[in-house]
């Protein structure tokens, strides 16, 4: 065993003195939580230390401070050889599941279209490489199934990603990123992109700025909205109250000149849901509701509501935008849009329906009993909310 370093580490890591105390307390028969209290450390830290750095002496697991210190220092050495680079069997398994060739029923290879990797992201509307294309997570999880008793055949999905994307992590060729579903040449960390201001979405209107009361649905008046799109760029706006599930349909008729007047760069959108038209139609629709039920509106990232600042001035409704590609953050609205597709199927022209037609569908949806409302209708729940708000107002003034 090489000489030990007894230099005092940072507070994040256990010192040799702490390991000596841990060995003594363990020998006295104390449990993990009792030891953690004595050493003023987290029980999880003690549990990992006993599991990872214990000595196996005469077939028995025994914790000794000197062995534990040596194991910890060995594990902490950098740079470390990547696991895939040091284990050919594991490397072959991972590479086969990631980039292995497809086979026809008769056993011959299905090569797919000829492609060339140029170090860029996947081609737009062009052929991609055919491969087994298991995701790193699928490979990592399947190893446990295929080799339940072989602890050496284990690797995390993050280690596979690093072997692909980080130079020097070895083992896997860089061009194998083309076998990943996204086909990205560079990693794109999700958390850095969430809640980021972009274009018409400023830092003041990202979802994290929305009041906490909107999340638990305890306070009525918080809405979610989006568009349902039909044939030939036709659309209908949908707005749903989060607590009662009460739905408003926004009529978006095409503007005069649509289909006959050539489009003008930076001119008005004649389809009916340009920024100005959307703002005006949404204002007309939502201001039909009592002011106490107009607290906030959470919208998709679509540019149709890029005039949200003026909309807030006109109505007093604060607007917030969900994160990109995160429909679950407006789950109530997404679910309602699915219900509305019964009346407005995809691939049909939505511009043919008049305001009166939309009001008829709106009334039908709001008078339908809902399981989530304990079989009350959205209209009934909304009426109860209004009565409750009015009673609270009378009690306050009284």
N, C-alpha and C positions, 0 to 999 in steps of 0.2 A: 504494500500500500504506500503511495507517495506521501510525503510530509503534508500535514494538515495546516491550513491557514486559519489561525485563530483571531484574525483581524475582525473588529466589530463591524458587522454589516449595518445597512440602513434599517430603520424600524420596520420596514416591510417584511424583512426576512428574519428567521430565527437565528439567534447567536448560539455559539457553542455553549455558553453558560446556560442559556435557556434549555438547550438540549440535554445538558447534564441534569438540570432540575426535572425535566420531563421524564428522564430515565428513572430517577429516584422515586418520583410520584407514581410512575407506572408500576415499579417494583413493589410499592406499598399497597397496590391493588385499587388505586383510585380510578374512577371512570373518566371518560373523555371530558365531560362537562365540568367535573370537579377540578381536573387538571387545568382546563381553560380558565376557570375562575382564579386559581392560584397564580397562574402566569399572566393573567390579564390579557388573554388572547381569545380569538374567536374559536368556538368548538370545532368549526370546519377546518381551521388551520391545524389544530391538534390531530384531528382525525386523518387528514391527508399526510401529515408528518409520520404518524405511526404506520400508515399503510405503505407509503412510498419508501421510507428510509430505514425500515426495520431490518435487522440482520437475520439471516436464516442459518442458525447454528445447530448442527446435529439434527437437521430436519425440523427444528422448532423455530417459530418466529419470535425473535427476541429483540427488544429495542435497546441499542447501546449508543451512547452519545458520540463516540469516536467514529463508529461505522456510519451513523446517520450524517455526521458532518462531512465525511468523505464522499458519501453518495450525493449529498446536496451540492458540493463543490463540483463534482464530476458532471452533474446534470446542468450546472450553470455555465459551463465553459462555452465560449463562443469563439469562432463560428462552429456550428454543429453540422455534421454531415446529414443531409436530407435523408429521411427514411427510405424513400423510393430509390435513391441513388445507392444505398447500401444493401438493398434487399432485391435481387433480381427476380425472385419468384413473385413478390408483391408488385414489382414494377410491371412484369408481364401481364399479371391479372388486370391491373388498372388500365394499362394501355390497350389491351384487347377489348375490354368493355367500353372504352372511350372511342377507339378508332378502328375496331375490328370490322372486317368486311361483311356485307350482307350475303346471304345465301338463298338461292332459289329452292323450291321443294325437292328438286332432283339433286341438290348438293352442290351445284355449280355456283360460282361467284357472280353476284349481281353488282357489277362495278359502278353503276350509276353514270351520271354525265361526267365528261372530262372537266376538271376544274384546276385552277392554279391559285395557290395562296400567295397574296401579294403583301401580306403584313397589314392589311386593312380590315375594317369591319366587314360583316357578311355583305355580299353584293345585293343591290336593290333590284328586286324583281328579276333575278337571274339564278341560274342553277347553283346549287350548293353541293358540297361533298357528301356522298352517302356513306354512313358508318353506323356502327351499333349505337353510338351517341348516348350512352348512359350518362346521366348527370353525376358529378362528383358525390353528391349526397346518396344517390342510388348505389353507387359503387361502394361507398363507405358502409352503408347499412347492409348490403348484400354480403359483404365479407363475413359478418357475424353469422349469417344463415349458412353460408357455404363452408365456413371453417369455425364451427362453434367451440372447438377444443384447442385451437391453435392461436395463442395470444400474439404470435408474431405477425399473423395476417390481419393486422388492424391498421387503419389509417383514417384520419379525419378528412372530411370533405374540404376543409380549409387548407390542409397540407397539399391536397391535389391541386387546388386552385393556385397555391403559391408555386408549385412545381411547374405550372403552365405559364404563369404571368410574371414571376419574379426571376430575373436573371441570376444565375448562380445557385438556384435551389435544385437544379439538376434533373436528370432522369427523363423527363418528358420533353419532346420537341415542341418548340414554340408554335409551329403551325397547327398543332392539335387543338388549338383554341377554335379552329374552324369546325370542330366536331361538337362543340357546345351548342346548346339550343340558341343562345343569343348570338353566337358567332362574333363576339366583340374582340377586337385586337387588344384593347385595354380594359381593365376592370372599371366598373362604374358604381362606386359605393352608394347604396340607396339612401342612407341616412343623410348624406351631404346634400342630396337633391330634394329631400322632403322639406316642406314648409319654407321653400326658398322663394323670395320675391322674384317675379319674372314678368316682364312686359307690363300689362295693365294691373298685375297683382303686386301691390306694394307691400312693404313690411307691416303696415298697419292692418292689413285685411287678410293675412294668412290665417289658417284655421286655428293655430295655437293662440291667437289673440281673441278668439270667441269666448264669451263669458262662460264660466264653468256651469252655470245654471242650465245652459242649453244641453249639456251632455246627459244629465240624468232624467230629462223630460218632466221634472217636477213643476216647472214654471211654464205655462202656456205662452205662445206667441213667438216661438222660434220655428222658422220654416226652412225647408230644403227645396231647391229648385233645379230644373234642367230642361232640356228640349227633347222631344221625341221627333225623330227625323223621318220623313216620308220620301216618296218618289219626286224626282225633279226639284230637289232642294226645298221641298215643302216642310213645314214644321209646326208643332203646337208646343207651347210652353206649359210646364206642369209645376205647381208649387204645392207642397204638402206641409201641414203643421205637424210638428214632431210628436206632440202629446196626444192630440185627438185623431191624427191621421186625416184630418179634413183636407180635401183636395180642391184647388182652384186650377182651372184650365185657362190658359192665356191665348187669346185669338191673335194669330199673326198673319193677317191677309197680305198677299203680295201687293207691292206698291205699283202705282200707275206707271206703265212703260215696261213692265217685266215681260221679257220675251220678244219685245219689239224694238226697244231702244238699246243700242250697243252699250255694253258696260264701259264705265268711265273710271280710269285709275283714280283711286282715293275719292271717288264719288259715292253717293248713297247706295246701300245695298238694297236692291229692289226685291229681293227674295222674301222680305218681310221680317227678317230677324237680324238686321244690321244693328249696330250699337244704339243708334238713336231710336229706331223703330222698336227695338226690344225694350229699351228703357221706358218709352212712352206707353207701350202696351202693358208692361208689367206694373207701371204706376197706376194705370186705369183699373187694372184687375185687383191689385192688392189694397188699394184705398177704399174698396167696397167693404172691407172688414173693419170692425171697431179698432180704434187706435191702441187700446190696451192689449190687443192681440198681434201687434206689429212690433216685435222687439228686434229680431235679427233674421237674416236670410243667408243660408249657406248654399253656394252655387258651385257648379263644376268650373274647371279652368277655361271653359270656352270664352272666346273673345266677344261673343254676342252681348255680354254684360260688361264690356269695357267702360261703359259710361256709368259705372256704379257710384262714382262720387256724386254726380248730379242726381242720381236716383235717391241717394241718401239725403241730399238737400231737399228734394221734392217731397219725400215721404217720411223722413225721420227714421227709416229702417237701416240699421247697420248691416253691411254686406261683408261676408267672409267667404273665402275661396278654399275649397278642399285641395289636398295635395294632388299632384299629377298622378294619373293612373291609380287612383285610390277610391273606387266607387263605394266601398264599404263605409267610407266616412259620410256618405249620404245614403245610407242603406234604406231608410224609409222612402225616400224619393225613388230609388231604383226599384224597390218592390212595387210601388204604386205604378211606375211606368210599365212594369210587366203586366199588371192588371188592366191597364188602359190599352194595351196592345190587342185585347179582345175586341175593342171597338175600332182601333186604328192600327191594323196589321202593318208589319214592315213591307215595303215594296208597293204601298198604295199612295195615292196622291192625297195628302192631308189638306191641301189648299181648297178642296171642293166643299169643305164643311163650314157652315156659317157660325156666327157667334151663338145663335139660338141652338144649333145642333150641339155645340160644345157644352152649353149650359144644361142641356138634357142629359148628356153623358155624365157631367159633373154631379147632377142631382142623383143619378142612379148609383154612382160610386159612393157618394156620401150617405146614402140611405141603405147601404148593404151592411148587415151585421158582421162584425169582425171578431175573430177569436182573441186577438191580442187586446181587445177592448172588453173582454168578458161578454161577448155577443151583443154589445151595444153598437149602435151605428156611429160613425164619425160625427154626423149632425147632432145626435143626442149628446155625445160627450162635449162637443163644442158649446152647445147650449148650457150644459152644466157648468162649464168653465166660465162662461159669461155671467151666469147668475152668481157664482161664487165670487168673481171679481167685483161685481156690483155690490154684493152684500158686504164685502170687505171694505169697499169704498164708503158705504153708508156708515159702517161701524167706526171708521176712522174719523169721518166728519162729525159724527154724533158725539 
